[in-house]
Amino acid sequence: MCATKSIPDVVASPESKPPVLVTEQKRPERIATIDWMRGLVMVVMIIDHASMAFDAHHVDRDSAMFPDATTMALPGSEFFPRWLAHLCAASFVFLMGTSLALSVERKVIKGVSGWKIDKDILTRGFIIALFDLTLISFGSGKWVFGVLMAIGVSMMCMALLRRLPTWALLTAALGWMLLGEFVTGLVWSTPGNSSKLAAFLVANYGSPTIIFKYPIIPWLAVTICGWVFGRHLIRYNAGLSKVSGKKVLWICGAAGLVMFAVVRAINGYGNMFLPRADNSWQQWLHVSKYPPALTYYSLELGILFLCLAFLRTIEPKIGVRENGPFYLFGQTAMFYYLVHRLVFEIPATYFGLRGVDGLGATYGASIVMLVLLYPMCRWYRSLKAAHPKSFLRYV
C-alpha cells in the first residue's frame, strides 16, 4: 500500500505570479485518481483494438465520411464495446493536459527556466507523435496519423499556449467545441474524404495507404480543457479557489450529459453531420468521433468527469495499491499502448489474421494480452524507475 497522492504543495498561479507556499503537506509526485482512470480506459481500449485486428464484424463507422454511417446495422453486442472505447481517447487527451499542467507547475516551482520547460514539452510531444509515424504505422501497414499524433502535437502546442491566461484558454477550447462543426463544414463536404491538410487540422481522411483520424485542433481543445483543470487543482490546493476539483468534476460531468441529451434530441447541429437515424439506444450513442462532434465531447467528457469525481471520492477511503492493475497500467500507459497495438496489428496486417473471427477472438485475445501485460508493465515500471534520466522517461 502507498499513501494517497495529492496536489503540489508549492504552486504558481496560471498567470505566472510569484509562487504561493502551502505548508500543510509535502509535495507528492502523482495523483492516484489520474492513474486509475487512465488504467481503466486502457483495459477498455484493448478490447476495441483486439476487435479492430481480429473481428470481422468490427463496427467502425464513427464518422460522416462513410456513406452508410447513419444506415448501417449496429448490433448491440458489437456496438457496445466499440462505444465504450469512445471514452478512451477523450480520457487520454484530457488527462495528458491535466498531468502536463501539474508537471510544468512543479518545474516552475523548482525554478526551472522557461526554455528548459518548453524544450522538455516539445521533445516529449515530438517523440509521442513520432511513435504513430514509425511503430504504429509499421504495425498497421499504412501511414497512421492517429491518437499519438494528436497527443504529441497538442502537447507541443502547449509549450506556447501555456503562457495564456486561463480565461483565454477556456474560451478557445469551449469555443471550438461549440462552433467547430461550422468551421469543419467549410472545408469538408460529407460523405467522403476531405483534403489531407483539412483532415490533419479539423476533418477526416482515409485511404489504403494513409489515414488521418485525429485532427489536431479538435483534440487540442480537449488538451486545453485538461490543462485548465490542472491549473484549477493547483489553485485550489494553494487556497486561491474555494471550489474543489471534485466539485468541478461533478458539476461539469452532469452539465455535459445534459448537453448531450439536448443536442442529440434536437438531432441537428452539434452531431458533426452524423445524426441519429432512429430512437434506438445504439443510434443515440452512435456519435461522431472522427472528428469529434459536440455530442461526442459532451457525452464522453461528461462520463469522464463523473468517473474522476467518483474515483476521487473513494480514493481516501480505499487507499492505493501500488500493484493494483488499473494503477499499474495507468503508470505505464505508453508502454502498454505500444506493446499491445503491435502485438495485435502485426499478425493482423502481415499474417492474414485481419478479421479472422468475431467476438470470441476479440475477447480471447484481450484476456490473454491483459494477463501478459501485467507482469510486463511491472517490469517496465521498475526499469523506468531505475533509469529516470534515460529515454525510457518518454515511454
C-alpha positions, -999 to 999 in steps of 0.1 A, spaced: 0 0 0 11 35 -6 -3 68 7 -29 86 -13 -13 112 -36 -25 148 -38 -16 181 -54 18 200 -53 24 220 -20 41 250 -37 24 264 -67 25 293 -92 -7 309 -103 -17 305 -140 -7 340 -149 29 334 -136 25 354 -104 50 346 -76 47 311 -62 23 305 -33 36 283 -5 13 258 11 29 243 41 4 217 53 17 188 33 47 176 13 45 176 -25 39 141 -40 47 131 -75 14 116 -88 -23 117 -83 -37 82 -79 -71 91 -94 -55 101 -127 -36 68 -130 -67 48 -120 -88 64 -147 -60 61 -173 -56 24 -164 -94 18 -165 -97 31 -201 -66 11 -211 -84 -21 -202 -114 -9 -223 -92 1 -252 -76 -33 -255 -110 -48 -263 -115 -23 -291 -81 -28 -306 -85 -66 -305 -117 -61 -324 -100 -39 -349 -75 -66 -356 -95 -99 -354 -132 -92 -355 -147 -95 -390 -178 -76 -378 -160 -47 -361 -181 -15 -360 -160 14 -373 -185 39 -389 -180 66 -363 -177 93 -389 -198 110 -415 -171 103 -441 -188 69 -446 -220 70 -469 -236 42 -448 -227 57 -414 -263 65 -405 -279 35 -420 -256 6 -412 -268 -21 -387 -255 -16 -352 -258 -50 -334 -258 -44 -297 -231 -70 -289 -207 -55 -314 -216 -18 -309 -215 -16 -271 -177 -24 -267 -170 -1 -296 -190 27 -279 -173 21 -245 -140 26 -263 -150 61 -273 -142 71 -237 -105 62 -242 -92 90 -265 -111 117 -246 -97 104 -213 -61 101 -226 -60 136 -241 -78 153 -212 -56 136 -186 -25 144 -206 -34 181 -204 -40 178 -167 -8 159 -160 12 182 -181 -1 213 -163 8 197 -129 43 187 -142 51 221 -156 40 240 -125 62 217 -104 91 227 -126 82 264 -123 82 260 -85 117 245 -87 130 274 -107 135 256 -140 139 281 -168 111 287 -193 132 275 -222 141 242 -204 104 236 -197 95 244 -233 123 221 -246 110 192 -225 75 197 -237 85 199 -273 108 169 -271 82 147 -253 55 158 -277 76 151 -308 86 116 -296 50 107 -289 39 119 -323 68 100 -339 55 67 -325 25 70 -348 46 75 -379 70 47 -370 59 19 -348 21 22 -352 23 29 -390 46 -2 -394 22 -24 -375 -8 -12 -395 9 -13 -429 -1 23 -437 8 58 -426 -12 65 -395 -19 100 -381 -38 87 -350 -42 94 -314 -5 96 -306 0 122 -333 -29 142 -318 -15 139 -283 21 147 -293 12 178 -314 -12 190 -288 15 187 -262 39 207 -284 13 234 -288 10 238 -251 47 250 -250 33 283 -264 -3 282 -252 6 276 -215 15 313 -213 -21 324 -220 -44 332 -191 -70 306 -181 -100 326 -194 -84 328 -229 -76 291 -230 -110 280 -218 -127 304 -242 -107 289 -271 -114 253 -262 -151 256 -255 -155 279 -285 -141 252 -308 -163 225 -292 -194 247 -298 -185 262 -332 -160 237 -347 -187 219 -367 -194 251 -386 -157 256 -394 -152 219 -404 -182 222 -428 -164 249 -447 -136 225 -457 -153 191 -457 -184 180 -476 -196 147 -463 -198 118 -471 -163 111 -483 -128 124 -476 -117 160 -470 -83 172 -482 -53 158 -463 -45 192 -449 -81 197 -437 -80 162 -422 -48 169 -403 -63 201 -388 -101 196 -385 -117 168 -406 -111 132 -417 -93 113 -445 -87 76 -452 -72 55 -479 -54 22 -482 -21 39 -477 -27 68 -453 -53 77 -426 -60 109 -406 -84 100 -378 -75 125 -351 -73 161 -364 -52 183 -343 -75 213 -335 -104 193 -321 -81 173 -298 -61 203 -288 -93 217 -274 -96 186 -251 -59 191 -241 -66 227 -232 -95 217 -210 -73 192 -192 -46 219 -187 -72 243 -173 -84 217 -149 -48 210 -138 -44 247 -131 -76 247 -110 -63 218 -89 -32 238 -82 -50 270 -73 -74 251 -50 -46 234 -32 -29 268 -28 -60 283 -13 -67 305 -43 -100 289 -51 -129 278 -28 -143 253 -53 -127 219 -51 -116 199 -82 -141 172 -72 -170 197 -72 -159 210 -106 -160 174 -119 -194 166 -105 -209 198 -119 -192 197 -153 -200 160 -157 -237 165 -151 -238 195 -174 -220 175 -201 -246 147 -201 -275 172 -201 -260 190 -231 -255 156 -249 -292 147 -243 -305 180 -256 -283 182 -287 -288 146 -296 -326 150 -292 -327 181 -314 -307 160 -339 -293 188 -360 -262 210 -355 -238 195 -330 -237 160 -344 -209 166 -369 -231 155 -399 -239 122 -382 -275 125 -369 -293 96 -353 -314 76 -377 -340 64 -351 -346 63 -314 -327 31 -307 -301 32 -279 -274 24 -305 -284 54 -326 -284 77 -296 -249 67 -287 -236 65 -323 -219 99 -322 -192 112 -345 -157 106 -331 -138 113 -363 -138 143 -360 -154 147 -325 -189 163 -325 -203 184 -298 -223 153 -288 -191 133 -285 -174 160 -264 -203 164 -240 -211 127 -236 -175 114 -233 -161 142 -212 -193 142 -191 -187 105 -183 -150 111 -177 -157 139 -153 -182 118 -133 -158 88 -132 -130 110 -120 -152 126 -93 -163 91 -81 -127 78 -80 -116 110 -62 -143 103 -36 -134 68 -29 -96 72 -31 -92 84 5 -114 55 17 -98 26 -1 -62 38 -4 -39 29 -33 -24 -5 -40 10 0 -57 5 -31 -78 -32 -28 -85 -39 -34 -122 -56 -1 -130 -29 19 -111 -1 -1 -127 -15 2 -163 -21 39 -157 15 45 -147 29 26 -177 2 37 -203 25 44 -232 44 12 -229 11 -7 -225 -3 11 -256 27 4 -279 31 -32 -269 -5 -43 -273 -10 -24 -306 20 -40 -322 11 -75 -308 -24 -72 -324 -16 -53 -356 14 -71 -369 -2 -105 -371 -34 -89 -384 -16 -70 -411 12 -93 -422 0 -128 -413 -36 -127 -427 -54 -126 -394 -73 -94 -400 -110 -101 -393 -103 -138 -388 -132 -144 -364 -157 -125 -343 -163 -116 -307 -147 -148 -295 -114 -139 -309 -118 -103 -296 -124 -112 -260 -100 -141 -261 -71 -120 -274 -80 -92 -249 -78 -115 -219 -46 -132 -230 -30 -98 -237 -41 -83 -203 -26 -113 -185 7 -109 -203 8 -72 -199 5 -72 -161 40 -86 -154 54 -68 -184 42 -35 -171 55 -42 -136 89 -50 -150 89 -19 -172 79 4 -143 108 -9 -123 132 -5 -152 120 31 -158 123 40 -121 159 27 -121 168 49 -151 149 81 -146 171 102 -169 171 77 -198 150 77 -230 125 55 -210 110 86 -194 93 93 -227 76 59 -229 
